[in-house]
Amino acid sequence: ADLAAFYSDARTERRAEITTAEPKHITKPRGAPPGAVTLRQEGKTLLGKPDDVSEELKDARELSGANWSELGYRKGGKRANNKKKTAAVEKETAKKRREEARENNKRRKRKEETDWF
């Protein structure tokens, strides 16, 4: 549990809850960023302490070139390209596309030009 907490987003916490599960109950959702999983059935919850890992692992992480901020986040990293859009963003982009299509509709433009009275 200490090792899992050390490599998780909770690496800056003093204690982190680690949920266990059998491999057959773990799935990765389509379009989710690497490392994101869903659990169909949870096992025991263990308490992990990220600071209790060996100094060799801490040094190896430092030497790997990974830049970690004080808050435990990776510095200079990019956001996941395959991150799902929210429903609101999709709705807004669809609305913009409809408006652009309406503006570019030649038949509508001709009709507006002839209906000047």
N, CA, C and O atoms as a printed pandas DataFrame, in Angstrom:
     atom_number atom_name residue_name chain_id  residue_number  x_coord  y_coord  z_coord
0              1         N          ALA        A               1    0.829   -1.192    0.000
1              2        CA          ALA        A               1    0.000    0.000    0.000
2              3         C          ALA        A               1    0.872    1.255    0.000
3              4         O          ALA        A               1    0.494    2.277   -0.571
4              5         N          ASP        A               2    2.037    1.175    0.640
5              6        CA          ASP        A               2    2.927    2.333    0.663
6              7         C          ASP        A               2    3.442    2.647   -0.738
7              8         O          ASP        A               2    3.552    3.813   -1.118
8              9         N          LEU        A               3    3.755    1.612   -1.499
9             10        CA          LEU        A               3    4.264    1.796   -2.855
10            11         C          LEU        A               3    3.199    2.387   -3.767
11            12         O          LEU        A               3    3.494    3.262   -4.581
12            13         N          ALA        A               4    1.966    1.918   -3.637
13            14        CA          ALA        A               4    0.863    2.451   -4.440
14            15         C          ALA        A               4    0.619    3.917   -4.103
15            16         O          ALA        A               4    0.366    4.725   -4.997
16            17         N          ALA        A               5    0.691    4.264   -2.833
17            18        CA          ALA        A               5    0.491    5.649   -2.420
18            19         C          ALA        A               5    1.630    6.543   -2.918
19            20         O          ALA        A               5    1.413    7.705   -3.261
20            21         N          PHE        A               6    2.845    5.988   -2.952
21            22        CA          PHE        A               6    4.015    6.738   -3.416
22            23         C          PHE        A               6    3.882    7.125   -4.881
23            24         O          PHE        A               6    4.286    8.224   -5.261
24            25         N          TYR        A               7    3.324    6.246   -5.714
25            26        CA          TYR        A               7    3.177    6.510   -7.143
26            27         C          TYR        A               7    1.819    7.091   -7.509
27            28         O          TYR        A               7    1.532    7.255   -8.695
28            29         N          SER        A               8    0.985    7.405   -6.542
29            30        CA          SER        A               8   -0.342    7.950   -6.830
30            31         C          SER        A               8   -0.331    9.472   -6.724
31            32         O          SER        A               8    0.699   10.083   -6.437
32            33         N          ASP        A               9   -1.507   10.077   -6.964
33            34        CA          ASP        A               9   -1.644   11.525   -6.813
34            35         C          ASP        A               9   -1.595   11.944   -5.348
35            36         O          ASP        A               9   -1.440   13.127   -5.044
36            37         N          ALA        A              10   -1.724   10.989   -4.450
37            38        CA          ALA        A              10   -1.720   11.295   -3.017
38            39         C          ALA        A              10   -0.315   11.218   -2.431
39            40         O          ALA        A              10   -0.161   11.025   -1.225
40            41         N          ARG        A              11    0.719   11.366   -3.275
41            42        CA          ARG        A              11    2.100   11.203   -2.805
42            43         C          ARG        A              11    2.512   12.268   -1.803
43            44         O          ARG        A              11    3.485   12.075   -1.074
44            45         N          THR        A              12    1.799   13.386   -1.746
45            46        CA          THR        A              12    2.170   14.442   -0.803
46            47         C          THR        A              12    1.412   14.331    0.517
47            48         O          THR        A              12    1.708   15.053    1.469
48            49         N          GLU        A              13    0.455   13.445    0.572
49            50        CA          GLU        A              13   -0.315   13.263    1.811
50            51         C          GLU        A              13    0.482   12.416    2.796
51            52         O          GLU        A              13    1.402   11.692    2.415
52            53         N          ARG        A              14    0.117   12.518    4.045
53            54        CA          ARG        A              14    0.776   11.683    5.055
54            55         C          ARG        A              14    0.257   10.261    4.995
55            56         O          ARG        A              14    1.010    9.299    5.146
56            57         N          ARG        A              15   -1.046   10.145    4.771
57            58        CA          ARG        A              15   -1.683    8.821    4.656
58            59         C          ARG        A              15   -2.631    8.858    3.464
59            60         O          ARG        A              15   -3.243    9.883    3.164
60            61         N          ALA        A              16   -2.737    7.714    2.794
61            62        CA          ALA        A              16   -3.638    7.626    1.645
62            63         C          ALA        A              16   -4.381    6.299    1.700
63            64         O          ALA        A              16   -3.799    5.261    2.016
64            65         N          GLU        A              17   -5.668    6.344    1.389
65            66        CA          GLU        A              17   -6.450    5.114    1.338
66            67         C          GLU        A              17   -6.234    4.454   -0.014
67            68         O          GLU        A              17   -6.390    5.087   -1.058
68            69         N          ILE        A              18   -5.877    3.186    0.014
69            70        CA          ILE        A              18   -5.622    2.412   -1.196
70            71         C          ILE        A              18   -6.681    1.319   -1.276
71            72         O          ILE        A              18   -6.801    0.492   -0.372
72            73         N          THR        A              19   -7.445    1.320   -2.362
73            74        CA          THR        A              19   -8.491    0.319   -2.559
74            75         C          THR        A              19   -7.926   -0.836   -3.355
75            76         O          THR        A              19   -7.287   -0.629   -4.387
76            77         N          THR        A              20   -8.153   -2.042   -2.890
77            78        CA          THR        A              20   -7.682   -3.228   -3.604
78            79         C          THR        A              20   -8.833   -3.829   -4.395
79            80         O          THR        A              20  -10.002   -3.619   -4.071
80            81         N          ALA        A              21   -8.490   -4.578   -5.433
81            82        CA          ALA        A              21   -9.486   -5.274   -6.245
82            83         C          ALA        A              21   -8.788   -6.388   -7.008
83            84         O          ALA        A              21   -7.586   -6.318   -7.264
84            85         N          GLU        A              22   -9.540   -7.407   -7.366
85            86        CA          GLU        A              22   -8.991   -8.478   -8.196
86            87         C          GLU        A              22   -8.865   -7.955   -9.625
87            88         O          GLU        A              22   -9.674   -7.131  -10.052
88            89         N          PRO        A              23   -7.865   -8.422  -10.364
89            90        CA          PRO        A              23   -7.663   -7.923  -11.733
90            91         C          PRO        A              23   -8.878   -8.088  -12.647
91            92         O          PRO        A              23   -9.090   -7.269  -13.540
92            93         N          LYS        A              24   -9.663   -9.117  -12.440
93            94        CA          LYS        A              24  -10.825   -9.324  -13.312
94            95         C          LYS        A              24  -11.911   -8.273  -13.089
95            96         O          LYS        A              24  -12.822   -8.146  -13.907
96            97         N          HIS        A              25  -11.823   -7.517  -11.989
97            98        CA          HIS        A              25  -12.821   -6.485  -11.695
98            99         C          HIS        A              25  -12.335   -5.074  -12.062
99           100         O          HIS        A              25  -13.014   -4.089  -11.771
100          101         N          ILE        A              26  -11.165   -4.979  -12.696
101          102        CA          ILE        A              26  -10.606   -3.670  -13.052
102          103         C          ILE        A              26  -10.724   -3.476  -14.558
103          104         O          ILE        A              26  -10.302   -4.335  -15.332
104          105         N          THR        A              27  -11.305   -2.333  -14.982
105          106        CA          THR        A              27  -11.402   -2.009  -16.402
106          107         C          THR        A              27  -10.992   -0.557  -16.609
107          108         O          THR        A              27  -11.125    0.276  -15.712
108          109         N          LYS        A              28  -10.489   -0.269  -17.809
109          110        CA          LYS        A              28  -10.121    1.103  -18.173
110          111         C          LYS        A              28  -11.219    1.647  -19.069
111          112         O          LYS        A              28  -11.493    1.062  -20.116
112          113         N          PRO        A              29  -11.859    2.748  -18.690
113          114        CA          PRO        A              29  -12.900    3.333  -19.540
114          115         C          PRO        A              29  -12.325    3.832  -20.862
115          116         O          PRO        A              29  -11.186    4.296  -20.913
116          117         N          ARG        A              30  -13.102    3.735  -21.913
117          118        CA          ARG        A              30  -12.673    4.200  -23.224
118          119         C          ARG        A              30  -12.497    5.720  -23.203
119          120         O          ARG        A              30  -13.370    6.450  -22.735
120          121         N          GLY        A              31  -11.375    6.176  -23.709
121          122        CA          GLY        A              31  -11.106    7.611  -23.767
122          123         C          GLY        A              31  -10.553    8.198  -22.480
123          124         O          GLY        A              31  -10.290    9.399  -22.413
124          125         N          ALA        A              32  -10.374    7.378  -21.467
125          126        CA          ALA        A              32   -9.859    7.881  -20.193
126          127         C          ALA        A              32   -8.341    8.027  -20.273
127          128         O          ALA        A              32   -7.698    7.310  -21.040
128          129         N          PRO        A              33   -7.760    8.934  -19.501
129          130        CA          PRO        A              33   -6.307    9.097  -19.518
130          131         C          PRO        A              33   -5.614    7.867  -18.941
131          132         O          PRO        A              33   -6.241    7.088  -18.223
132          133         N          PRO        A              34   -4.336    7.681  -19.242
133          134        CA          PRO        A              34   -3.607    6.527  -18.720
134          135         C          PRO        A              34   -3.646    6.486  -17.195
135          136         O          PRO        A              34   -3.460    7.506  -16.532
136          137         N          GLY        A              35   -3.884    5.321  -16.658
137          138        CA          GLY        A              35   -3.923    5.140  -15.217
138          139         C          GLY        A              35   -5.305    5.252  -14.612
139          140         O          GLY        A              35   -5.491    4.892  -13.449
140          141         N          ALA        A              36   -6.277    5.738  -15.356
141          142        CA          ALA        A              36   -7.640    5.860  -14.839
142          143         C          ALA        A              36   -8.365    4.534  -15.051
143          144         O          ALA        A              36   -8.406    4.019  -16.168
144          145         N          VAL        A              37   -8.924    3.994  -14.006
145          146        CA          VAL        A              37   -9.631    2.719  -14.085
146          147         C          VAL        A              37  -10.956    2.805  -13.334
147          148         O          VAL        A              37  -11.169    3.699  -12.515
148          149         N          THR        A              38  -11.841    1.856  -13.633
149          150        CA          THR        A              38  -13.069    1.709  -12.857
150          151         C          THR        A              38  -13.048    0.339  -12.214
151          152         O          THR        A              38  -12.499   -0.613  -12.768
152          153         N          LEU        A              39  -13.644    0.249  -11.056
153          154        CA          LEU        A              39  -13.689   -1.016  -10.327
154          155         C          LEU        A              39  -15.128   -1.508  -10.296
155          156         O          LEU        A              39  -16.028   -0.792   -9.857
156          157         N          ARG        A              40  -15.340   -2.729  -10.763
157          158        CA          ARG        A              40  -16.682   -3.306  -10.690
158          159         C          ARG        A              40  -16.976   -3.813   -9.285
159          160         O          ARG        A              40  -18.112   -3.751   -8.816
160          161         N          GLN        A              41  -15.944   -4.312   -8.622
161          162        CA          GLN        A              41  -16.113   -4.816   -7.266
162          163         C          GLN        A              41  -14.858   -4.476   -6.470
163          164         O          GLN        A              41  -13.750   -4.848   -6.854
164          165         N          GLU        A              42  -15.039   -3.773   -5.369
165          166        CA          GLU        A              42  -13.902   -3.356   -4.550
166          167         C          GLU        A              42  -13.573   -4.409   -3.514
167          168         O          GLU        A              42  -14.448   -5.125   -3.026
168          169         N          GLY        A              43  -12.282   -4.491   -3.185
169          170        CA          GLY        A              43  -11.830   -5.380   -2.123
170          171         C          GLY        A              43  -11.618   -4.576   -0.851
171          172         O          GLY        A              43  -12.377   -3.656   -0.546
172          173         N          LYS        A              44  -10.590   -4.933   -0.127
173          174        CA          LYS        A              44  -10.269   -4.227    1.114
174          175         C          LYS        A              44   -9.688   -2.846    0.819
175          176         O          LYS        A              44   -9.158   -2.599   -0.264
176          177         N          THR        A              45   -9.796   -1.960    1.793
177          178        CA          THR        A              45   -9.164   -0.648    1.706
178          179         C          THR        A              45   -8.013   -0.629    2.701
179          180         O          THR        A              45   -8.205   -0.850    3.896
180          181         N          LEU        A              46   -6.818   -0.363    2.192
181          182        CA          LEU        A              46   -5.622   -0.340    3.022
182          183         C          LEU        A              46   -5.165    1.096    3.222
183          184         O          LEU        A              46   -5.540    1.990    2.463
184          185         N          LEU        A              47   -4.363    1.305    4.236
185          186        CA          LEU        A              47   -3.826    2.621    4.525
186          187         C          LEU        A              47   -2.359    2.641    4.117
187          188         O          LEU        A              47   -1.558    1.874    4.650
188          189         N          GLY        A              48   -2.003    3.511    3.179
189          190        CA          GLY        A              48   -0.626    3.598    2.708
190          191         C          GLY        A              48    0.010    4.906    3.127
191          192         O          GLY        A              48   -0.644    5.946    3.197
192          193         N          LYS        A              49    1.293    4.830    3.400
193          194        CA          LYS        A              49    2.057    6.018    3.778
194          195         C          LYS        A              49    3.165    6.221    2.747
195          196         O          LYS        A              49    4.142    5.472    2.735
196          197         N          PRO        A              50    3.022    7.226    1.883
197          198        CA          PRO        A              50    4.004    7.434    0.811
198          199         C          PRO        A              50    5.428    7.677    1.303
199          200         O          PRO        A              50    6.385    7.373    0.591
200          201         N          ASP        A              51    5.578    8.211    2.489
201          202        CA          ASP        A              51    6.925    8.497    3.014
202          203         C          ASP        A              51    7.644    7.253    3.505
203          204         O          ASP        A              51    8.847    7.307    3.764
204          205         N          ASP        A              52    6.944    6.134    3.641
205          206        CA          ASP        A              52    7.545    4.920    4.182
206          207         C          ASP        A              52    8.199    4.031    3.123
207          208         O          ASP        A              52    8.549    2.890    3.424
208          209         N          VAL        A              53    8.372    4.517    1.897
209          210        CA          VAL        A              53    9.076    3.725    0.884
210          211         C          VAL        A              53   10.571    3.937    1.052
211          212         O          VAL        A              53   11.009    4.873    1.721
212          213         N          SER        A              54   11.343    3.059    0.439
213          214        CA          SER        A              54   12.796    3.132    0.616
214          215         C          SER        A              54   13.363    4.383   -0.056
215          216         O          SER        A              54   12.776    4.937   -0.986
216          217         N          GLU        A              55   14.506    4.800    0.438
217          218        CA          GLU        A              55   15.177    5.983   -0.108
218          219         C          GLU        A              55   15.621    5.733   -1.547
219          220         O          GLU        A              55   15.722    6.674   -2.335
220          221         N          GLU        A              56   15.889    4.468   -1.900
221          222        CA          GLU        A              56   16.298    4.138   -3.261
222          223         C          GLU        A              56   15.217    4.534   -4.259
223          224         O          GLU        A              56   15.525    5.071   -5.324
224          225         N          LEU        A              57   13.952    4.274   -3.924
225          226        CA          LEU        A              57   12.853    4.630   -4.823
226          227         C          LEU        A              57   12.703    6.139   -4.948
227          228         O          LEU        A              57   12.433    6.657   -6.031
228          229         N          LYS        A              58   12.879    6.832   -3.846
229          230        CA          LYS        A              58   12.784    8.295   -3.898
230          231         C          LYS        A              58   13.902    8.874   -4.759
231          232         O          LYS        A              58   13.672    9.795   -5.542
232          233         N          ASP        A              59   15.112    8.335   -4.616
233          234        CA          ASP        A              59   16.235    8.793   -5.427
234          235         C          ASP        A              59   16.033    8.447   -6.891
235          236         O          ASP        A              59   16.366    9.243   -7.769
236          237         N          ALA        A              60   15.492    7.270   -7.161
237          238        CA          ALA        A              60   15.258    6.851   -8.539
238          239         C          ALA        A              60   14.249    7.762   -9.220
239          240         O          ALA        A              60   14.382    8.068  -10.405
240          241         N          ARG        A              61   13.254    8.191   -8.482
241          242        CA          ARG        A              61   12.273    9.110   -9.066
242          243         C          ARG        A              61   12.914   10.464   -9.359
243          244         O          ARG        A              61   12.594   11.102  -10.362
244          245         N          GLU        A              62   13.806   10.895   -8.495
245          246        CA          GLU        A              62   14.515   12.157   -8.733
246          247         C          GLU        A              62   15.414   12.059   -9.968
247          248         O          GLU        A              62   15.484   12.992  -10.768
248          249         N          LEU        A              63   16.106   10.910  -10.116
249          250        CA          LEU        A              63   17.039   10.731  -11.230
250          251         C          LEU        A              63   16.333   10.468  -12.554
251          252         O          LEU        A              63   16.935   10.630  -13.616
252          253         N          SER        A              64   15.073   10.066  -12.506
253          254        CA          SER        A              64   14.361    9.724  -13.739
254          255         C          SER        A              64   14.084   10.951  -14.600
255          256         O          SER        A              64   13.671   10.823  -15.753
256          257         N          GLY        A              65   14.307   12.120  -14.052
257          258        CA          GLY        A              65   14.085   13.342  -14.818
258          259         C          GLY        A              65   12.679   13.869  -14.679
259          260         O          GLY        A              65   12.356   14.911  -15.248
260          261         N          ALA        A              66   11.837   13.183  -13.940
261          262        CA          ALA        A              66   10.471   13.650  -13.736
262          263         C          ALA        A              66   10.503   14.832  -12.784
263          264         O          ALA        A              66   11.063   14.750  -11.691
264          265         N          ASN        A              67    9.909   15.905  -13.201
265          266        CA          ASN        A              67    9.852   17.109  -12.366
266          267         C          ASN        A              67    8.559   17.110  -11.581
267          268         O          ASN        A              67    7.477   17.104  -12.167
268          269         N          TRP        A              68    8.657   17.119  -10.284
269          270        CA          TRP        A              68    7.464   17.119   -9.432
270          271         C          TRP        A              68    7.429   18.422   -8.654
271          272         O          TRP        A              68    8.440   18.865   -8.108
272          273         N          SER        A              69    6.264   19.024   -8.612
273          274        CA          SER        A              69    6.121   20.251   -7.840
274          275         C          SER        A              69    5.979   19.911   -6.359
275          276         O          SER        A              69    5.907   18.740   -5.985
276          277         N          GLU        A              70    5.941   20.938   -5.528
277          278        CA          GLU        A              70    5.795   20.707   -4.096
278          279         C          GLU        A              70    4.456   20.071   -3.756
279          280         O          GLU        A              70    4.318   19.394   -2.737
280          281         N          LEU        A              71    3.465   20.298   -4.623
281          282        CA          LEU        A              71    2.137   19.730   -4.380
282          283         C          LEU        A              71    2.021   18.305   -4.885
283          284         O          LEU        A              71    0.987   17.666   -4.689
284          285         N          GLY        A              72    3.064   17.790   -5.532
285          286        CA          GLY        A              72    3.031   16.418   -5.995
286          287         C          GLY        A              72    2.567   16.267   -7.428
287          288         O          GLY        A              72    2.320   15.149   -7.880
288          289         N          TYR        A              73    2.442   17.378   -8.157
289          290        CA          TYR        A              73    2.016   17.307   -9.551
290          291         C          TYR        A              73    3.223   17.385  -10.463
291          292         O          TYR        A              73    4.243   17.979  -10.114
292          293         N          ARG        A              74    3.103   16.791  -11.614
293          294        CA          ARG        A              74    4.191   16.789  -12.573
294          295         C          ARG        A              74    4.323   18.175  -13.213
295          296         O          ARG        A              74    3.330   18.758  -13.649
296          297         N          LYS        A              75    5.541   18.695  -13.267
297          298        CA          LYS        A              75    5.780   20.014  -13.868
298          299         C          LYS        A              75    6.019   19.842  -15.360
299          300         O          LYS        A              75    6.620   18.859  -15.792
300          301         N          GLY        A              76    5.549   20.793  -16.134
301          302        CA          GLY        A              76    5.828   20.808  -17.556
302          303         C          GLY        A              76    5.116   19.731  -18.344
303          304         O          GLY        A              76    5.406   19.535  -19.524
304          305         N          GLY        A              77    4.211   19.045  -17.728
305          306        CA          GLY        A              77    3.495   17.988  -18.427
306          307         C          GLY        A              77    2.352   18.540  -19.255
307          308         O          GLY        A              77    1.890   19.659  -19.029
308          309         N          LYS        A              78    1.905   17.760  -20.201
309          310        CA          LYS        A              78    0.777   18.168  -21.023
310          311         C          LYS        A              78   -0.475   17.485  -20.523
311          312         O          LYS        A              78   -0.415   16.438  -19.880
312          313         N          ARG        A              79   -1.598   18.082  -20.822
313          314        CA          ARG        A              79   -2.864   17.461  -20.476
314          315         C          ARG        A              79   -3.119   16.307  -21.428
315          316         O          ARG        A              79   -2.575   16.270  -22.532
316          317         N          ALA        A              80   -3.921   15.393  -21.011
317          318        CA          ALA        A              80   -4.239   14.247  -21.853
318          319         C          ALA        A              80   -4.995   14.714  -23.094
319          320         O          ALA        A              80   -5.933   15.506  -23.001
320          321         N          ASN        A              81   -4.580   14.219  -24.246
321          322        CA          ASN        A              81   -5.233   14.599  -25.491
322          323         C          ASN        A              81   -6.593   13.945  -25.638
323          324         O          ASN        A              81   -7.471   14.476  -26.318
324          325         N          ASN        A              82   -6.771   12.805  -25.009
325          326        CA          ASN        A              82   -8.003   12.055  -25.196
326          327         C          ASN        A              82   -9.016   12.303  -24.084
327          328         O          ASN        A              82   -9.883   11.467  -23.830
328          329         N          LYS        A              83   -8.907   13.425  -23.439
329          330        CA          LYS        A              83   -9.819   13.739  -22.360
330          331         C          LYS        A              83  -11.213   13.995  -22.913
331          332         O          LYS        A              83  -11.376   14.731  -23.887
332          333         N          LYS        A              84  -12.199   13.399  -22.303
333          334        CA          LYS        A              84  -13.564   13.537  -22.802
334          335         C          LYS        A              84  -14.084   14.957  -22.617
335          336         O          LYS        A              84  -13.797   15.617  -21.618
336          337         N          LYS        A              85  -14.856   15.410  -23.601
337          338        CA          LYS        A              85  -15.467   16.730  -23.499
338          339         C          LYS        A              85  -16.717   16.636  -22.646
339          340         O          LYS        A              85  -17.386   15.603  -22.613
340          341         N          THR        A              86  -17.012   17.678  -21.983
341          342        CA          THR        A              86  -18.239   17.692  -21.193
342          343         C          THR        A              86  -19.422   17.929  -22.113
343          344         O          THR        A              86  -19.260   18.409  -23.235
344          345         N          ALA        A              87  -20.575   17.603  -21.651
345          346        CA          ALA        A              87  -21.792   17.748  -22.447
346          347         C          ALA        A              87  -22.035   19.205  -22.811
347          348         O          ALA        A              87  -22.517   19.499  -23.904
348          349         N          ALA        A              88  -21.710   20.107  -21.914
349          350        CA          ALA        A              88  -21.939   21.531  -22.176
350          351         C          ALA        A              88  -21.045   22.027  -23.319
351          352         O          ALA        A              88  -21.491   22.803  -24.165
352          353         N          VAL        A              89  -19.802   21.585  -23.342
353          354        CA          VAL        A              89  -18.884   22.007  -24.396
354          355         C          VAL        A              89  -19.347   21.445  -25.738
355          356         O          VAL        A              89  -19.334   22.154  -26.745
356          357         N          GLU        A              90  -19.753   20.185  -25.758
357          358        CA          GLU        A              90  -20.236   19.585  -26.996
358          359         C          GLU        A              90  -21.484   20.298  -27.502
359          360         O          GLU        A              90  -21.640   20.510  -28.704
360          361         N          LYS        A              91  -22.363   20.665  -26.589
361          362        CA          LYS        A              91  -23.590   21.357  -26.969
362          363         C          LYS        A              91  -23.265   22.719  -27.580
363          364         O          LYS        A              91  -23.874   23.121  -28.572
364          365         N          GLU        A              92  -22.314   23.419  -26.990
365          366        CA          GLU        A              92  -21.941   24.745  -27.487
366          367         C          GLU        A              92  -21.269   24.664  -28.858
367          368         O          GLU        A              92  -21.535   25.497  -29.724
368          369         N          THR        A              93  -20.408   23.679  -29.061
369          370        CA          THR        A              93  -19.762   23.549  -30.370
370          371         C          THR        A              93  -20.774   23.161  -31.441
371          372         O          THR        A              93  -20.663   23.612  -32.581
372          373         N          ALA        A              94  -21.756   22.336  -31.101
373          374        CA          ALA        A              94  -22.801   21.982  -32.066
374          375         C          ALA        A              94  -23.617   23.214  -32.436
375          376         O          ALA        A              94  -23.998   23.382  -33.594
376          377         N          LYS        A              95  -23.887   24.075  -31.457
377          378        CA          LYS        A              95  -24.633   25.305  -31.715
378          379         C          LYS        A              95  -23.853   26.226  -32.656
379          380         O          LYS        A              95  -24.437   26.822  -33.561
380          381         N          LYS        A              96  -22.537   26.346  -32.447
381          382        CA          LYS        A              96  -21.705   27.170  -33.313
382          383         C          LYS        A              96  -21.691   26.625  -34.734
383          384         O          LYS        A              96  -21.763   27.388  -35.697
384          385         N          ARG        A              97  -21.599   25.308  -34.863
385          386        CA          ARG        A              97  -21.607   24.701  -36.201
386          387         C          ARG        A              97  -22.907   24.982  -36.928
387          388         O          ARG        A              97  -22.899   25.289  -38.120
388          389         N          ARG        A              98  -24.032   24.881  -36.217
389          390        CA          ARG        A              98  -25.330   25.160  -36.830
390          391         C          ARG        A              98  -25.411   26.612  -37.298
391          392         O          ARG        A              98  -25.902   26.889  -38.393
392          393         N          GLU        A              99  -24.929   27.533  -36.468
393          394        CA          GLU        A              99  -24.957   28.948  -36.843
394          395         C          GLU        A              99  -24.075   29.224  -38.065
395          396         O          GLU        A              99  -24.465   29.985  -38.951
396          397         N          GLU        A             100  -22.903   28.616  -38.114
397          398        CA          GLU        A             100  -22.023   28.788  -39.267
398          399         C          GLU        A             100  -22.651   28.201  -40.524
399          400         O          GLU        A             100  -22.556   28.791  -41.600
400          401         N          ALA        A             101  -23.287   27.050  -40.395
401          402        CA          ALA        A             101  -23.933   26.432  -41.550
402          403         C          ALA        A             101  -25.079   27.311  -42.044
403          404         O          ALA        A             101  -25.289   27.443  -43.250
404          405         N          ARG        A             102  -25.810   27.905  -41.121
405          406        CA          ARG        A             102  -26.925   28.778  -41.494
406          407         C          ARG        A             102  -26.404   30.015  -42.229
407          408         O          ARG        A             102  -27.012   30.451  -43.207
408          409         N          GLU        A             103  -25.294   30.580  -41.773
409          410        CA          GLU        A             103  -24.717   31.748  -42.430
410          411         C          GLU        A             103  -24.200   31.413  -43.821
411          412         O          GLU        A             103  -24.272   32.243  -44.727
412          413         N          ASN        A             104  -23.684   30.214  -43.996
413          414        CA          ASN        A             104  -23.098   29.821  -45.271
414          415         C          ASN        A             104  -24.117   29.245  -46.249
415          416         O          ASN        A             104  -23.756   28.883  -47.369
416          417         N          ASN        A             105  -25.364   29.155  -45.849
417          418        CA          ASN        A             105  -26.391   28.576  -46.703
418          419         C          ASN        A             105  -26.724   29.555  -47.834
419          420         O          ASN        A             105  -27.278   30.628  -47.597
420          421         N          LYS        A             106  -26.379   29.168  -49.062
421          422        CA          LYS        A             106  -26.561   30.060  -50.219
422          423         C          LYS        A             106  -28.037   30.283  -50.530
423          424         O          LYS        A             106  -28.430   31.389  -50.898
424          425         N          ARG        A             107  -28.842   29.261  -50.388
425          426        CA          ARG        A             107  -30.269   29.394  -50.691
426          427         C          ARG        A             107  -30.913   30.422  -49.776
427          428         O          ARG        A             107  -31.730   31.227  -50.223
428          429         N          ARG        A             108  -30.553   30.400  -48.506
429          430        CA          ARG        A             108  -31.103   31.361  -47.548
430          431         C          ARG        A             108  -30.664   32.781  -47.911
431          432         O          ARG        A             108  -31.458   33.717  -47.821
432          433         N          LYS        A             109  -29.403   32.945  -48.320
433          434        CA          LYS        A             109  -28.909   34.272  -48.693
434          435         C          LYS        A             109  -29.675   34.819  -49.891
435          436         O          LYS        A             109  -30.069   35.985  -49.905
436          437         N          ARG        A             110  -29.886   33.959  -50.907
437          438        CA          ARG        A             110  -30.627   34.423  -52.088
438          439         C          ARG        A             110  -32.046   34.826  -51.723
439          440         O          ARG        A             110  -32.556   35.832  -52.218
440          441         N          LYS        A             111  -32.677   34.058  -50.871
441          442        CA          LYS        A             111  -34.054   34.362  -50.469
442          443         C          LYS        A             111  -34.112   35.683  -49.714
443          444         O          LYS        A             111  -35.027   36.477  -49.929
444          445         N          GLU        A             112  -33.142   35.928  -48.829
445          446        CA          GLU        A             112  -33.110   37.181  -48.077
446          447         C          GLU        A             112  -32.879   38.376  -49.004
447          448         O          GLU        A             112  -33.408   39.463  -48.773
448          449         N          GLU        A             113  -32.076   38.160  -50.065
449          450        CA          GLU        A             113  -31.820   39.245  -51.004
450          451         C          GLU        A             113  -33.082   39.600  -51.802
451          452         O          GLU        A             113  -33.314   40.771  -52.103
452          453         N          THR        A             114  -33.890   38.601  -52.141
453          454        CA          THR        A             114  -35.099   38.860  -52.925
454          455         C          THR        A             114  -36.250   39.357  -52.065
455          456         O          THR        A             114  -37.143   40.034  -52.574
456          457         N          ASP        A             115  -36.252   39.043  -50.792
457          458        CA          ASP        A             115  -37.333   39.460  -49.887
458          459         C          ASP        A             115  -36.977   40.786  -49.213
459          460         O          ASP        A             115  -36.880   40.853  -47.987
460          461         N          TRP        A             116  -36.788   41.813  -49.992
461          462        CA          TRP        A             116  -36.397   43.089  -49.420
462          463         C          TRP        A             116  -37.573   43.970  -49.080
463          464         O          TRP        A             116  -37.389   45.022  -48.468
464          465         N          PHE        A             117  -38.785   43.577  -49.456
465          466        CA          PHE        A             117  -39.933   44.441  -49.191
466          467         C          PHE        A             117  -40.614   44.085  -47.939
467          468         O          PHE        A             117  -41.603   44.720  -47.572
